[in-house]
Amino acid sequence: MILRKERLTLERRPPRGVNELPARIEFVNYLGSTIQYLCSVGLRTALVSRRNEAGGPELGVGQNVTLTFRPEDCFCLRAQ
């Protein structure tokens, strides 16, 4: 499955439905107008990009979050 990093959302709550994965923030990279979060999702990692907005939720290293995405934002590839 392929997910575009700019289409992923991080939320401070437990997963409660489909297209939601429990994750943990491992690294935060501030890039001016963008913040990147490197998250562990089970045995995999995901890079999430988010606009750096004043008043937005502050998320930090070690925090448990939920990674969400819309079905139309993911692509499934057939295994070889």
PDB file of N, CA, C and O in Angstrom:
ATOM      1  N   MET A   1       0.847  -1.165   0.000  1.00  0.00           N
ATOM      2  CA  MET A   1       0.000   0.000   0.000  1.00  0.00           C
ATOM      3  C   MET A   1       0.895   1.231   0.000  1.00  0.00           C
ATOM      4  O   MET A   1       1.894   1.276   0.719  1.00  0.00           O
ATOM      5  N   ILE A   2       0.547   2.217  -0.794  1.00  0.00           N
ATOM      6  CA  ILE A   2       1.281   3.469  -0.880  1.00  0.00           C
ATOM      7  C   ILE A   2       0.355   4.595  -0.445  1.00  0.00           C
ATOM      8  O   ILE A   2      -0.782   4.707  -0.903  1.00  0.00           O
ATOM      9  N   LEU A   3       0.879   5.429   0.458  1.00  0.00           N
ATOM     10  CA  LEU A   3       0.134   6.592   0.931  1.00  0.00           C
ATOM     11  C   LEU A   3       0.984   7.833   0.700  1.00  0.00           C
ATOM     12  O   LEU A   3       2.179   7.822   0.998  1.00  0.00           O
ATOM     13  N   ARG A   4       0.404   8.884   0.186  1.00  0.00           N
ATOM     14  CA  ARG A   4       1.149  10.132  -0.025  1.00  0.00           C
ATOM     15  C   ARG A   4       1.277  10.859   1.305  1.00  0.00           C
ATOM     16  O   ARG A   4       0.281  11.068   1.998  1.00  0.00           O
ATOM     17  N   LYS A   5       2.509  11.249   1.669  1.00  0.00           N
ATOM     18  CA  LYS A   5       2.776  11.826   2.988  1.00  0.00           C
ATOM     19  C   LYS A   5       1.980  13.097   3.255  1.00  0.00           C
ATOM     20  O   LYS A   5       1.631  13.379   4.401  1.00  0.00           O
ATOM     21  N   GLU A   6       1.692  13.858   2.221  1.00  0.00           N
ATOM     22  CA  GLU A   6       0.941  15.096   2.430  1.00  0.00           C
ATOM     23  C   GLU A   6      -0.556  14.858   2.586  1.00  0.00           C
ATOM     24  O   GLU A   6      -1.303  15.782   2.909  1.00  0.00           O
ATOM     25  N   ARG A   7      -0.995  13.624   2.357  1.00  0.00           N
ATOM     26  CA  ARG A   7      -2.414  13.277   2.510  1.00  0.00           C
ATOM     27  C   ARG A   7      -2.711  12.610   3.854  1.00  0.00           C
ATOM     28  O   ARG A   7      -3.873  12.359   4.176  1.00  0.00           O
ATOM     29  N   LEU A   8      -1.683  12.326   4.629  1.00  0.00           N
ATOM     30  CA  LEU A   8      -1.867  11.690   5.923  1.00  0.00           C
ATOM     31  C   LEU A   8      -2.161  12.745   6.986  1.00  0.00           C
ATOM     32  O   LEU A   8      -1.684  13.876   6.898  1.00  0.00           O
ATOM     33  N   THR A   9      -2.936  12.373   7.971  1.00  0.00           N
ATOM     34  CA  THR A   9      -3.271  13.258   9.080  1.00  0.00           C
ATOM     35  C   THR A   9      -2.903  12.572  10.383  1.00  0.00           C
ATOM     36  O   THR A   9      -3.098  11.366  10.533  1.00  0.00           O
ATOM     37  N   LEU A  10      -2.370  13.340  11.326  1.00  0.00           N
ATOM     38  CA  LEU A  10      -2.075  12.825  12.657  1.00  0.00           C
ATOM     39  C   LEU A  10      -3.071  13.415  13.637  1.00  0.00           C
ATOM     40  O   LEU A  10      -3.346  14.614  13.615  1.00  0.00           O
ATOM     41  N   GLU A  11      -3.611  12.559  14.499  1.00  0.00           N
ATOM     42  CA  GLU A  11      -4.573  13.015  15.500  1.00  0.00           C
ATOM     43  C   GLU A  11      -4.182  12.460  16.855  1.00  0.00           C
ATOM     44  O   GLU A  11      -3.642  11.358  16.954  1.00  0.00           O
ATOM     45  N   ARG A  12      -4.460  13.236  17.909  1.00  0.00           N
ATOM     46  CA  ARG A  12      -4.167  12.813  19.286  1.00  0.00           C
ATOM     47  C   ARG A  12      -5.376  12.100  19.863  1.00  0.00           C
ATOM     48  O   ARG A  12      -6.092  12.653  20.698  1.00  0.00           O
ATOM     49  N   ARG A  13      -5.598  10.900  19.428  1.00  0.00           N
ATOM     50  CA  ARG A  13      -6.697  10.064  19.943  1.00  0.00           C
ATOM     51  C   ARG A  13      -6.449   8.634  19.494  1.00  0.00           C
ATOM     52  O   ARG A  13      -5.695   8.409  18.547  1.00  0.00           O
ATOM     53  N   PRO A  14      -7.063   7.676  20.148  1.00  0.00           N
ATOM     54  CA  PRO A  14      -6.901   6.280  19.705  1.00  0.00           C
ATOM     55  C   PRO A  14      -7.637   6.040  18.384  1.00  0.00           C
ATOM     56  O   PRO A  14      -8.602   6.741  18.078  1.00  0.00           O
ATOM     57  N   PRO A  15      -7.185   5.047  17.597  1.00  0.00           N
ATOM     58  CA  PRO A  15      -7.913   4.693  16.367  1.00  0.00           C
ATOM     59  C   PRO A  15      -9.324   4.241  16.697  1.00  0.00           C
ATOM     60  O   PRO A  15      -9.546   3.584  17.714  1.00  0.00           O
ATOM     61  N   ARG A  16     -10.275   4.585  15.849  1.00  0.00           N
ATOM     62  CA  ARG A  16     -11.663   4.181  16.109  1.00  0.00           C
ATOM     63  C   ARG A  16     -12.396   3.713  14.859  1.00  0.00           C
ATOM     64  O   ARG A  16     -13.613   3.536  14.892  1.00  0.00           O
ATOM     65  N   GLY A  17     -11.679   3.511  13.760  1.00  0.00           N
ATOM     66  CA  GLY A  17     -12.368   3.083  12.557  1.00  0.00           C
ATOM     67  C   GLY A  17     -11.408   2.632  11.476  1.00  0.00           C
ATOM     68  O   GLY A  17     -10.215   2.445  11.714  1.00  0.00           O
ATOM     69  N   VAL A  18     -11.948   2.466  10.298  1.00  0.00           N
ATOM     70  CA  VAL A  18     -11.131   2.061   9.155  1.00  0.00           C
ATOM     71  C   VAL A  18     -10.287   3.233   8.699  1.00  0.00           C
ATOM     72  O   VAL A  18     -10.609   4.388   8.978  1.00  0.00           O
ATOM     73  N   ASN A  19      -9.209   2.933   8.000  1.00  0.00           N
ATOM     74  CA  ASN A  19      -8.277   3.934   7.499  1.00  0.00           C
ATOM     75  C   ASN A  19      -7.648   4.749   8.626  1.00  0.00           C
ATOM     76  O   ASN A  19      -7.340   5.929   8.460  1.00  0.00           O
ATOM     77  N   GLU A  20      -7.463   4.102   9.770  1.00  0.00           N
ATOM     78  CA  GLU A  20      -6.821   4.720  10.917  1.00  0.00           C
ATOM     79  C   GLU A  20      -5.834   3.724  11.501  1.00  0.00           C
ATOM     80  O   GLU A  20      -6.174   2.564  11.738  1.00  0.00           O
ATOM     81  N   LEU A  21      -4.616   4.179  11.731  1.00  0.00           N
ATOM     82  CA  LEU A  21      -3.561   3.294  12.228  1.00  0.00           C
ATOM     83  C   LEU A  21      -2.919   3.897  13.477  1.00  0.00           C
ATOM     84  O   LEU A  21      -2.636   5.095  13.501  1.00  0.00           O
ATOM     85  N   PRO A  22      -2.685   3.093  14.510  1.00  0.00           N
ATOM     86  CA  PRO A  22      -1.960   3.609  15.672  1.00  0.00           C
ATOM     87  C   PRO A  22      -0.500   3.844  15.288  1.00  0.00           C
ATOM     88  O   PRO A  22       0.109   3.020  14.605  1.00  0.00           O
ATOM     89  N   ALA A  23       0.048   4.955  15.725  1.00  0.00           N
ATOM     90  CA  ALA A  23       1.427   5.309  15.385  1.00  0.00           C
ATOM     91  C   ALA A  23       2.086   5.992  16.575  1.00  0.00           C
ATOM     92  O   ALA A  23       1.422   6.412  17.522  1.00  0.00           O
ATOM     93  N   ARG A  24       3.403   6.092  16.502  1.00  0.00           N
ATOM     94  CA  ARG A  24       4.185   6.785  17.532  1.00  0.00           C
ATOM     95  C   ARG A  24       5.171   7.708  16.822  1.00  0.00           C
ATOM     96  O   ARG A  24       5.855   7.290  15.888  1.00  0.00           O
ATOM     97  N   ILE A  25       5.242   8.950  17.259  1.00  0.00           N
ATOM     98  CA  ILE A  25       6.143   9.921  16.643  1.00  0.00           C
ATOM     99  C   ILE A  25       7.565   9.638  17.120  1.00  0.00           C
ATOM    100  O   ILE A  25       7.833   9.623  18.321  1.00  0.00           O
ATOM    101  N   GLU A  26       8.470   9.415  16.175  1.00  0.00           N
ATOM    102  CA  GLU A  26       9.867   9.097  16.483  1.00  0.00           C
ATOM    103  C   GLU A  26      10.804  10.280  16.254  1.00  0.00           C
ATOM    104  O   GLU A  26      11.844  10.381  16.904  1.00  0.00           O
ATOM    105  N   PHE A  27      10.443  11.176  15.332  1.00  0.00           N
ATOM    106  CA  PHE A  27      11.310  12.310  14.999  1.00  0.00           C
ATOM    107  C   PHE A  27      10.453  13.426  14.408  1.00  0.00           C
ATOM    108  O   PHE A  27       9.514  13.161  13.658  1.00  0.00           O
ATOM    109  N   VAL A  28      10.775  14.660  14.742  1.00  0.00           N
ATOM    110  CA  VAL A  28      10.065  15.819  14.195  1.00  0.00           C
ATOM    111  C   VAL A  28      11.089  16.720  13.523  1.00  0.00           C
ATOM    112  O   VAL A  28      12.133  17.023  14.102  1.00  0.00           O
ATOM    113  N   ASN A  29      10.789  17.154  12.288  1.00  0.00           N
ATOM    114  CA  ASN A  29      11.683  18.013  11.521  1.00  0.00           C
ATOM    115  C   ASN A  29      10.913  19.265  11.104  1.00  0.00           C
ATOM    116  O   ASN A  29       9.971  19.191  10.315  1.00  0.00           O
ATOM    117  N   TYR A  30      11.325  20.421  11.646  1.00  0.00           N
ATOM    118  CA  TYR A  30      10.677  21.691  11.322  1.00  0.00           C
ATOM    119  C   TYR A  30      11.356  22.293  10.100  1.00  0.00           C
ATOM    120  O   TYR A  30      12.563  22.536  10.112  1.00  0.00           O
ATOM    121  N   LEU A  31      10.578  22.535   9.041  1.00  0.00           N
ATOM    122  CA  LEU A  31      11.115  23.033   7.772  1.00  0.00           C
ATOM    123  C   LEU A  31      10.421  24.333   7.373  1.00  0.00           C
ATOM    124  O   LEU A  31       9.945  24.462   6.245  1.00  0.00           O
ATOM    125  N   GLY A  32      10.363  25.281   8.280  1.00  0.00           N
ATOM    126  CA  GLY A  32       9.694  26.545   7.991  1.00  0.00           C
ATOM    127  C   GLY A  32       8.191  26.380   7.950  1.00  0.00           C
ATOM    128  O   GLY A  32       7.557  26.211   8.992  1.00  0.00           O
ATOM    129  N   SER A  33       7.613  26.427   6.765  1.00  0.00           N
ATOM    130  CA  SER A  33       6.158  26.344   6.636  1.00  0.00           C
ATOM    131  C   SER A  33       5.628  24.909   6.715  1.00  0.00           C
ATOM    132  O   SER A  33       4.416  24.694   6.693  1.00  0.00           O
ATOM    133  N   THR A  34       6.526  23.933   6.806  1.00  0.00           N
ATOM    134  CA  THR A  34       6.138  22.521   6.859  1.00  0.00           C
ATOM    135  C   THR A  34       6.789  21.839   8.065  1.00  0.00           C
ATOM    136  O   THR A  34       7.923  22.146   8.434  1.00  0.00           O
ATOM    137  N   ILE A  35       6.059  20.926   8.657  1.00  0.00           N
ATOM    138  CA  ILE A  35       6.607  20.073   9.711  1.00  0.00           C
ATOM    139  C   ILE A  35       6.515  18.637   9.213  1.00  0.00           C
ATOM    140  O   ILE A  35       5.469  18.212   8.724  1.00  0.00           O
ATOM    141  N   GLN A  36       7.603  17.893   9.337  1.00  0.00           N
ATOM    142  CA  GLN A  36       7.596  16.472   8.977  1.00  0.00           C
ATOM    143  C   GLN A  36       7.688  15.644  10.253  1.00  0.00           C
ATOM    144  O   GLN A  36       8.465  15.951  11.157  1.00  0.00           O
ATOM    145  N   TYR A  37       6.888  14.599  10.307  1.00  0.00           N
ATOM    146  CA  TYR A  37       6.878  13.670  11.429  1.00  0.00           C
ATOM    147  C   TYR A  37       7.258  12.287  10.913  1.00  0.00           C
ATOM    148  O   TYR A  37       6.623  11.767   9.995  1.00  0.00           O
ATOM    149  N   LEU A  38       8.280  11.698  11.495  1.00  0.00           N
ATOM    150  CA  LEU A  38       8.626  10.311  11.196  1.00  0.00           C
ATOM    151  C   LEU A  38       7.954   9.470  12.270  1.00  0.00           C
ATOM    152  O   LEU A  38       8.246   9.615  13.457  1.00  0.00           O
ATOM    153  N   CYS A  39       7.057   8.595  11.850  1.00  0.00           N
ATOM    154  CA  CYS A  39       6.239   7.814  12.780  1.00  0.00           C
ATOM    155  C   CYS A  39       6.480   6.327  12.595  1.00  0.00           C
ATOM    156  O   CYS A  39       6.644   5.845  11.474  1.00  0.00           O
ATOM    157  N   SER A  40       6.499   5.609  13.706  1.00  0.00           N
ATOM    158  CA  SER A  40       6.510   4.152  13.613  1.00  0.00           C
ATOM    159  C   SER A  40       5.057   3.691  13.606  1.00  0.00           C
ATOM    160  O   SER A  40       4.232   4.131  14.406  1.00  0.00           O
ATOM    161  N   VAL A  41       4.782   2.787  12.671  1.00  0.00           N
ATOM    162  CA  VAL A  41       3.441   2.211  12.516  1.00  0.00           C
ATOM    163  C   VAL A  41       3.657   0.709  12.490  1.00  0.00           C
ATOM    164  O   VAL A  41       3.933   0.137  11.435  1.00  0.00           O
ATOM    165  N   GLY A  42       3.532   0.072  13.639  1.00  0.00           N
ATOM    166  CA  GLY A  42       3.884  -1.339  13.728  1.00  0.00           C
ATOM    167  C   GLY A  42       5.368  -1.500  13.459  1.00  0.00           C
ATOM    168  O   GLY A  42       6.189  -0.837  14.093  1.00  0.00           O
ATOM    169  N   LEU A  43       5.720  -2.371  12.530  1.00  0.00           N
ATOM    170  CA  LEU A  43       7.123  -2.587  12.165  1.00  0.00           C
ATOM    171  C   LEU A  43       7.563  -1.691  11.008  1.00  0.00           C
ATOM    172  O   LEU A  43       8.699  -1.799  10.546  1.00  0.00           O
ATOM    173  N   ARG A  44       6.702  -0.830  10.544  1.00  0.00           N
ATOM    174  CA  ARG A  44       6.987   0.066   9.417  1.00  0.00           C
ATOM    175  C   ARG A  44       7.139   1.498   9.911  1.00  0.00           C
ATOM    176  O   ARG A  44       6.865   1.803  11.071  1.00  0.00           O
ATOM    177  N   THR A  45       7.582   2.371   9.009  1.00  0.00           N
ATOM    178  CA  THR A  45       7.640   3.792   9.321  1.00  0.00           C
ATOM    179  C   THR A  45       6.857   4.566   8.274  1.00  0.00           C
ATOM    180  O   THR A  45       6.707   4.127   7.134  1.00  0.00           O
ATOM    181  N   ALA A  46       6.368   5.713   8.680  1.00  0.00           N
ATOM    182  CA  ALA A  46       5.637   6.595   7.773  1.00  0.00           C
ATOM    183  C   ALA A  46       6.140   8.012   7.990  1.00  0.00           C
ATOM    184  O   ALA A  46       6.364   8.432   9.125  1.00  0.00           O
ATOM    185  N   LEU A  47       6.316   8.742   6.907  1.00  0.00           N
ATOM    186  CA  LEU A  47       6.696  10.145   6.965  1.00  0.00           C
ATOM    187  C   LEU A  47       5.456  10.970   6.668  1.00  0.00           C
ATOM    188  O   LEU A  47       4.849  10.827   5.607  1.00  0.00           O
ATOM    189  N   VAL A  48       5.081  11.829   7.597  1.00  0.00           N
ATOM    190  CA  VAL A  48       3.882  12.651   7.462  1.00  0.00           C
ATOM    191  C   VAL A  48       4.299  14.113   7.369  1.00  0.00           C
ATOM    192  O   VAL A  48       5.058  14.591   8.212  1.00  0.00           O
ATOM    193  N   SER A  49       3.816  14.826   6.360  1.00  0.00           N
ATOM    194  CA  SER A  49       4.080  16.252   6.204  1.00  0.00           C
ATOM    195  C   SER A  49       2.817  17.029   6.533  1.00  0.00           C
ATOM    196  O   SER A  49       1.712  16.667   6.129  1.00  0.00           O
ATOM    197  N   ARG A  50       3.016  18.111   7.281  1.00  0.00           N
ATOM    198  CA  ARG A  50       1.880  18.924   7.698  1.00  0.00           C
ATOM    199  C   ARG A  50       2.270  20.393   7.617  1.00  0.00           C
ATOM    200  O   ARG A  50       3.426  20.743   7.857  1.00  0.00           O
ATOM    201  N   ARG A  51       1.332  21.239   7.288  1.00  0.00           N
ATOM    202  CA  ARG A  51       1.580  22.678   7.248  1.00  0.00           C
ATOM    203  C   ARG A  51       1.807  23.169   8.680  1.00  0.00           C
ATOM    204  O   ARG A  51       1.084  22.780   9.597  1.00  0.00           O
ATOM    205  N   ASN A  52       2.796  24.011   8.862  1.00  0.00           N
ATOM    206  CA  ASN A  52       3.110  24.584  10.164  1.00  0.00           C
ATOM    207  C   ASN A  52       2.204  25.793  10.377  1.00  0.00           C
ATOM    208  O   ASN A  52       2.486  26.886   9.886  1.00  0.00           O
ATOM    209  N   GLU A  53       1.114  25.584  11.115  1.00  0.00           N
ATOM    210  CA  GLU A  53       0.122  26.634  11.321  1.00  0.00           C
ATOM    211  C   GLU A  53       0.110  27.083  12.768  1.00  0.00           C
ATOM    212  O   GLU A  53       0.207  26.262  13.680  1.00  0.00           O
ATOM    213  N   ALA A  54      -0.009  28.385  12.981  1.00  0.00           N
ATOM    214  CA  ALA A  54      -0.124  28.908  14.340  1.00  0.00           C
ATOM    215  C   ALA A  54      -1.389  28.361  14.988  1.00  0.00           C
ATOM    216  O   ALA A  54      -2.453  28.338  14.370  1.00  0.00           O
ATOM    217  N   GLY A  55      -1.269  27.925  16.224  1.00  0.00           N
ATOM    218  CA  GLY A  55      -2.422  27.394  16.932  1.00  0.00           C
ATOM    219  C   GLY A  55      -2.741  25.946  16.609  1.00  0.00           C
ATOM    220  O   GLY A  55      -3.697  25.393  17.153  1.00  0.00           O
ATOM    221  N   GLY A  56      -1.951  25.311  15.725  1.00  0.00           N
ATOM    222  CA  GLY A  56      -2.164  23.902  15.402  1.00  0.00           C
ATOM    223  C   GLY A  56      -1.755  23.018  16.566  1.00  0.00           C
ATOM    224  O   GLY A  56      -1.065  23.473  17.478  1.00  0.00           O
ATOM    225  N   PRO A  57      -2.168  21.773  16.545  1.00  0.00           N
ATOM    226  CA  PRO A  57      -1.813  20.884  17.662  1.00  0.00           C
ATOM    227  C   PRO A  57      -0.306  20.672  17.739  1.00  0.00           C
ATOM    228  O   PRO A  57       0.354  20.464  16.721  1.00  0.00           O
ATOM    229  N   GLU A  58       0.225  20.726  18.942  1.00  0.00           N
ATOM    230  CA  GLU A  58       1.647  20.473  19.133  1.00  0.00           C
ATOM    231  C   GLU A  58       1.843  18.980  19.354  1.00  0.00           C
ATOM    232  O   GLU A  58       1.329  18.405  20.314  1.00  0.00           O
ATOM    233  N   LEU A  59       2.584  18.372  18.460  1.00  0.00           N
ATOM    234  CA  LEU A  59       2.853  16.945  18.532  1.00  0.00           C
ATOM    235  C   LEU A  59       4.355  16.772  18.697  1.00  0.00           C
ATOM    236  O   LEU A  59       5.138  17.447  18.029  1.00  0.00           O
ATOM    237  N   GLY A  60       4.760  15.858  19.595  1.00  0.00           N
ATOM    238  CA  GLY A  60       6.178  15.715  19.867  1.00  0.00           C
ATOM    239  C   GLY A  60       6.654  14.277  19.842  1.00  0.00           C
ATOM    240  O   GLY A  60       5.865  13.334  19.780  1.00  0.00           O
ATOM    241  N   VAL A  61       7.963  14.140  19.892  1.00  0.00           N
ATOM    242  CA  VAL A  61       8.614  12.826  19.896  1.00  0.00           C
ATOM    243  C   VAL A  61       8.113  12.014  21.088  1.00  0.00           C
ATOM    244  O   VAL A  61       8.004  12.514  22.208  1.00  0.00           O
ATOM    245  N   GLY A  62       7.813  10.750  20.811  1.00  0.00           N
ATOM    246  CA  GLY A  62       7.343   9.830  21.837  1.00  0.00           C
ATOM    247  C   GLY A  62       5.838   9.811  22.017  1.00  0.00           C
ATOM    248  O   GLY A  62       5.314   8.982  22.760  1.00  0.00           O
ATOM    249  N   GLN A  63       5.142  10.707  21.352  1.00  0.00           N
ATOM    250  CA  GLN A  63       3.691  10.788  21.503  1.00  0.00           C
ATOM    251  C   GLN A  63       2.994   9.734  20.654  1.00  0.00           C
ATOM    252  O   GLN A  63       3.341   9.526  19.491  1.00  0.00           O
ATOM    253  N   ASN A  64       2.002   9.067  21.254  1.00  0.00           N
ATOM    254  CA  ASN A  64       1.163   8.124  20.518  1.00  0.00           C
ATOM    255  C   ASN A  64       0.063   8.912  19.820  1.00  0.00           C
ATOM    256  O   ASN A  64      -0.599   9.757  20.423  1.00  0.00           O
ATOM    257  N   VAL A  65      -0.115   8.617  18.540  1.00  0.00           N
ATOM    258  CA  VAL A  65      -1.087   9.335  17.714  1.00  0.00           C
ATOM    259  C   VAL A  65      -1.825   8.332  16.830  1.00  0.00           C
ATOM    260  O   VAL A  65      -1.502   7.145  16.812  1.00  0.00           O
ATOM    261  N   THR A  66      -2.802   8.821  16.112  1.00  0.00           N
ATOM    262  CA  THR A  66      -3.494   8.022  15.107  1.00  0.00           C
ATOM    263  C   THR A  66      -3.227   8.629  13.745  1.00  0.00           C
ATOM    264  O   THR A  66      -3.435   9.824  13.534  1.00  0.00           O
ATOM    265  N   LEU A  67      -2.769   7.808  12.831  1.00  0.00           N
ATOM    266  CA  LEU A  67      -2.510   8.212  11.454  1.00  0.00           C
ATOM    267  C   LEU A  67      -3.770   7.895  10.657  1.00  0.00           C
ATOM    268  O   LEU A  67      -4.212   6.746  10.631  1.00  0.00           O
ATOM    269  N   THR A  68      -4.346   8.887  10.014  1.00  0.00           N
ATOM    270  CA  THR A  68      -5.581   8.672   9.254  1.00  0.00           C
ATOM    271  C   THR A  68      -5.370   9.054   7.792  1.00  0.00           C
ATOM    272  O   THR A  68      -4.502   9.860   7.459  1.00  0.00           O
ATOM    273  N   PHE A  69      -6.180   8.459   6.937  1.00  0.00           N
ATOM    274  CA  PHE A  69      -6.129   8.772   5.509  1.00  0.00           C
ATOM    275  C   PHE A  69      -7.457   8.421   4.876  1.00  0.00           C
ATOM    276  O   PHE A  69      -8.196   7.571   5.372  1.00  0.00           O
ATOM    277  N   ARG A  70      -7.749   9.090   3.771  1.00  0.00           N
ATOM    278  CA  ARG A  70      -8.973   8.802   3.025  1.00  0.00           C
ATOM    279  C   ARG A  70      -8.716   7.635   2.078  1.00  0.00           C
ATOM    280  O   ARG A  70      -7.597   7.491   1.585  1.00  0.00           O
ATOM    281  N   PRO A  71      -9.711   6.804   1.811  1.00  0.00           N
ATOM    282  CA  PRO A  71      -9.514   5.663   0.908  1.00  0.00           C
ATOM    283  C   PRO A  71      -8.991   6.091  -0.468  1.00  0.00           C
ATOM    284  O   PRO A  71      -8.190   5.374  -1.068  1.00  0.00           O
ATOM    285  N   GLU A  72      -9.428   7.234  -0.970  1.00  0.00           N
ATOM    286  CA  GLU A  72      -8.996   7.672  -2.301  1.00  0.00           C
ATOM    287  C   GLU A  72      -7.546   8.172  -2.323  1.00  0.00           C
ATOM    288  O   GLU A  72      -6.998   8.440  -3.393  1.00  0.00           O
ATOM    289  N   ASP A  73      -6.928   8.297  -1.146  1.00  0.00           N
ATOM    290  CA  ASP A  73      -5.543   8.751  -1.073  1.00  0.00           C
ATOM    291  C   ASP A  73      -4.539   7.619  -0.925  1.00  0.00           C
ATOM    292  O   ASP A  73      -3.351   7.874  -0.727  1.00  0.00           O
ATOM    293  N   CYS A  74      -4.991   6.375  -1.016  1.00  0.00           N
ATOM    294  CA  CYS A  74      -4.056   5.258  -0.934  1.00  0.00           C
ATOM    295  C   CYS A  74      -4.124   4.422  -2.219  1.00  0.00           C
ATOM    296  O   CYS A  74      -5.153   4.338  -2.889  1.00  0.00           O
ATOM    297  N   PHE A  75      -2.994   3.819  -2.522  1.00  0.00           N
ATOM    298  CA  PHE A  75      -2.877   2.957  -3.702  1.00  0.00           C
ATOM    299  C   PHE A  75      -2.381   1.592  -3.243  1.00  0.00           C
ATOM    300  O   PHE A  75      -1.390   1.499  -2.520  1.00  0.00           O
ATOM    301  N   CYS A  76      -3.060   0.549  -3.657  1.00  0.00           N
ATOM    302  CA  CYS A  76      -2.648  -0.801  -3.301  1.00  0.00           C
ATOM    303  C   CYS A  76      -1.954  -1.438  -4.507  1.00  0.00           C
ATOM    304  O   CYS A  76      -2.450  -1.383  -5.632  1.00  0.00           O
ATOM    305  N   LEU A  77      -0.808  -2.036  -4.243  1.00  0.00           N
ATOM    306  CA  LEU A  77      -0.040  -2.698  -5.285  1.00  0.00           C
ATOM    307  C   LEU A  77      -0.157  -4.215  -5.094  1.00  0.00           C
ATOM    308  O   LEU A  77      -0.243  -4.708  -3.969  1.00  0.00           O
ATOM    309  N   ARG A  78      -0.159  -4.919  -6.181  1.00  0.00           N
ATOM    310  CA  ARG A  78      -0.221  -6.367  -6.141  1.00  0.00           C
ATOM    311  C   ARG A  78       1.156  -6.917  -5.779  1.00  0.00           C
ATOM    312  O   ARG A  78       2.164  -6.476  -6.331  1.00  0.00           O
ATOM    313  N   ALA A  79       1.203  -7.877  -4.857  1.00  0.00           N
ATOM    314  CA  ALA A  79       2.470  -8.504  -4.464  1.00  0.00           C
ATOM    315  C   ALA A  79       3.006  -9.326  -5.624  1.00  0.00           C
ATOM    316  O   ALA A  79       2.242  -9.912  -6.390  1.00  0.00           O
ATOM    317  N   GLN A  80       4.325  -9.363  -5.744  1.00  0.00           N
ATOM    318  CA  GLN A  80       4.973 -10.118  -6.811  1.00  0.00           C
ATOM    319  C   GLN A  80       5.252 -11.539  -6.372  1.00  0.00           C
ATOM    320  O   GLN A  80       5.797 -12.328  -7.144  1.00  0.00           O
TER     321      GLN A  80
END
